[in-house]
Amino acid sequence: QVHLVESGGGLVQAGGSLMLSCAASGRTVSSYATAWFRHAPGKEREFAAGMRSGGSTRYADSVKGRFTISRDYGKNTVYLQMNSLKPEDTGVYYCAADLGYNTNFSPGRMDYWGKGTLVTVSS
């Protein structure tokens, strides 16, 4: 069982930065893959960034070079540093965990989800 709680969302102007946190409990974050998804108004939920248990990362093309996923073993927390934010980055950001092997970071593979944190980027 893994419990995930996101925080750090808010309102920011275009070009600004935010760092989201995902506090995990139940198992250490290094033992499974974690990912950030986002759900914008009127759109389907989409993958943003992910980190496998071994530490390799993957990013959606739309955030590559601007977002960075990382984790802190001591705090059992996963982060998403978001820079150069754009209005199209607006949405609810969810942290998710895949306890299986060889994740492809698809939503259907995720075993646990947090409740999300809202990010609003104004133009």
N, C-alpha and C positions, 0 to 999 in steps of 0.2 A: 504494500500500500504506500502510495506517495501522495503527499499533500502539497499543493503549490499555491503560493500567494504572491500576486504581482503588486508592485507599487511604483511610484515615480512618474506617473502620467500627469498631464496638465496642459495648460495653454502656453504656446510659445509662438513667437513671430517667425516667419519664413527666414531661413538662414541660421536660425538658432539651434541649440542642442538640448537634448534631454538624455538622462540615463534611467532606464527601467531596471528594476530589480525583481527577481523571482526567488523568493525564499522557499526552499524545499525542506520537507521533513519526511521521515520514514526510511529513506535510503540515501546514501551519499550520492551527490550529483555526478561524481566521476564514474559511477557504475552503470549509467544508462545515458542514452542520447536525450538531449533537450533541444527544444526549438521555440522560436517566437513566430507566431502567426498574427495577422491583423485582419480586421473586418471593417471595411469602410462602408459608409451608408450607401445603400443601393448596389453594393457589389458583393461578390462571394468572398468568403474567408480565403486568405492566401498566405502562403509560406513567406516569411521574411528572412529568417536566419536560423541556422542550426549548428549544433556541435555534437559530434559522436562521443562515445565514452572514451575513446582513445585520444580525443582532442582535436581531430580534424574538423574543419568548419565548412559550411556551405552557405551561400547567400543568393537571394533572388537578384536577378539582373537589375531590378529597379532600385535596390539599396546598396549594391556593391560599391565599395569605395567610400560609402557614407556611414554605414552601420557596422558595428563590431560586437560580436558575441563573445563573452568570456565567462569564467566561473571562478569562484573563490571556495576552495575546499574547506577552509577553516570556518567559513560562515555558511557553508552548504547553500550557496546562492549563485544564481546565474544572472548575468547582466546583459543588457543591450544598450550600448552607447550609440546614440543617434546624433549625427552631425549634419550640418547643411540641410536642415529639414525643409520640406516643401509642403504646400497645402495638400497635395495628393497623398502625403503620409498620414493624414488625419484618419483616425479610426480607433477601434478598441483593440488593444494588443494583448494577446493571450500567450502565456507560457504553457508548454506541453512537454510531456515525457513519454518516450518510447522505451519500454523495458526489454524489447526484443533485440534481435541481432540484425546487422546490416540494414539499418533503417534507410528508407528513401525519403523521409521527412514528409510523407503525405499525411493529411489530417486523419485518414482512416487507420494509420499505423499507430497513432498516439494512444497511449493507455490512460493517461491522466491529463487533466486540464485545470488551469487556474480559472478564476472568475473574470479576469481581464482588468485592464486599466486604460482609461480613455486618454488619447493624445489628440490634441487639436492644434493645428498649425494655421495661423492666420496669415493672410497675404498682405 
